[in-house]
């Protein structure tokens, strides 16, 4: 019995000690270091508009469907897409007729909204969803094909829109690892920040319209 109590006492002390270290001291140390070294990333990489209102995260995609905005990659996350609480893909395989029909319809819609010729190649990320459904980036080619529409609707020069695309293209890994991507939320907020006519109510609001 004495030996049993000794083991119990040792196990209890060890459990309490590990609980304090692993559930208290260690998380507190990690939090403090993160807040001191890279607070923006530690707090979710949040993006604000000109008024200082949080519009989302640079790490999570969201829907833009109006003509005046760059459109993100399609999403299968949640019933309406872009649902951060239901991250995931469609789980449709390459032999799925449903997937083939979706891609065909998306290609036709993409060409129509961007004024492309029938035979113009369409980037894969413009018509297929990512595995997470929350990809915040589109390919530079996808963004380039949308420039003419954006410039026309906003009455901007194509060169000015192209310059914004270039400024919001991320090149991770010093260009050695991964492909470059254009952050859609940052780019659309930058578009709204440009000088525009006062008669444009959306532009005066200084914020993207989600699912307009």
N, C-alpha and C positions, 0 to 999 in steps of 0.2 A: 504493500500500500504506500509506504513511504517513497519507494522508487517511482511508483505511478504518479504520485503528486509532484514529484520532482520533474518528471517528464512533462506533465501538464503545465507546470509553472514555466518551464523553459519554452514550451510551444506557445503559450499565451504571450509571454514577453516578446518572443520573436515575431509573432503575428502583429502585435501592437506596434512594435518598432518598424516593421516593414510597412505597415499601414501609414504611419506618420511620414516615412520617407517617400514611399511610392505614391501615396494619395494626397500628400500635403507639400512637403519640401520640394520634391522633384517637379511637380506641375507648377508650383509657384516660381521656381527658378527658371523653367522654360518660358513661362509667361513673361517674366521680367526681362529676360534676355531678348525675347522677340519684340517686346514693346520698345526696348531701347535701341536695338539694332535695325529692325525693319518694321516699324509700326504700321505702315500702310498695308503690307502683305499680311501681317498678323491680324489685322482687323477686317480682312475680307477683300482687299483691293477694290474698295468702293470708288465709284465715279460720281462726281457731282456736276451739276450744270452751272451756268453763269450766276444763278441766284443762290448757289450753295446747297441746293436740294439734291439728295442722293437719288440717282437715277438707276443704279444697279451696280454690278460688279464687272470688272474687266475679265473675270474668269468664267462668267455665266452668260450665255446668249439669251436674247429675248426677241420677241416678234416685232418686225417693222413691215408693214404691207403697203403704206402710202407711196404714191409715185415719187414724192420728193425725198425719199430716204433710200439708202442702200439696204437691200434685203439680205437677211442672214441665211445661213444654211437651213434647209428644212429640218423639222424636229418631229420625233415620234414620242417625245417625253410627255406623258399625260394625254388627256382627251383632246386638248387643243394645242399641244406642243409647248415646248419651252417651260415645262413645269419642273422646277428644281426639286420638288418633293417626289417626283416620279421619274427620275433620270433613267434612261434606257433607250434601246433601239427598237425597231419594229419586229426583229427576229424573223424577217422574211428572207428566205434563202435565194441564191442566184437563179434557181429554177422556178421561183414563184411567179405565177401569172399576175397576181395582184401587184407585186413589186414592179413587174414589167409595165403594167398599165399605169401605175403611179408615175414612173419615170418618164414614160411617153407623154403623159399629160403635162408633167412639169416642164419637159423640154419645150413643148408647144407653147405653154404659157410664158416661159422665160424668153423665148424668141419674140413672141408678140409684144410683151411689155417693154422690151429693150430694142425693138426695131431691127432685129437680126434677120438675115436671109434664111430661107428654109434649110439650106445645107450648112449653115454656120455651126461649127462644133460648139457644144455647150460644156462648160467645166463640170466634172462629176459632183463637186461639192455644191453646185447650184441645184441639183435635182435629186440628191440622195442625202438621207439623214446620217448623222454621226452615231457612234455607238452609245454615247451619253445623251444625245438629243439636246445638249447644252453648249455645243461648241461656239465660243464667242467670235471666232475668226472665219473669214472666207479667204479663198485664194486670191492672189493679186490679179490673176486672169479674170476671175469672177467679178471682182470690183471694177476692173477696166471695162468690161462689157456693160456695166451699169452707168458709167460716167456720162455718156451722151444723154441718157434719160434725165439724170439728175441735173445736168447743166441746162437742159432745155426747160424743165419744169421750174427751176429756181432762177432762170435767166442769168446764169453765170457762164463764164468762159470755160470750155473744157479743160484748158490748161490750169485754171484755178482749182477745179475739182480734182484733177490728176495730182496736183501738188499736195492736196489734203490726203489723198489716198497714200501717197508715198510717205507722208509724215506720220501716218498711223499704221504703217506696215511694220510688224514685229519680226525681227530676225534673231531668233534665239540661238544660243550656242555659238555666238560669234560667226554665224553663217556656216558652221561646220556640222551641226546636228539639227535635223528637222527642217521642214520647209518654211519659208516666210508666210505670214498670215496677216490679214488686215482686220483689226479689231472694229467690228461693226458699230458697237455702241459709242466708242470714242469718236469714230469717224462721223457718225450722225450728229453727235453733240457739237463737233467742230463745225459741221455745216450750219447748224442753227446759230452758231456764234458769229458767222459772217454777217457783214452789213447787208441788210435786205430792205425792200420797200416797206414802209409803215403799214400799207394796206394788207399785208400778209399776217393774219392773226396767229397762225401757227408759229411763224418765225418770231413774232413779238413775244410770244409766251416763252421762247427760249428753251423749249423742251421737246423731245421727240414724242410723237403721238403713238402709243402702243395700240396695235390692232385697229387702226383708223378705218 
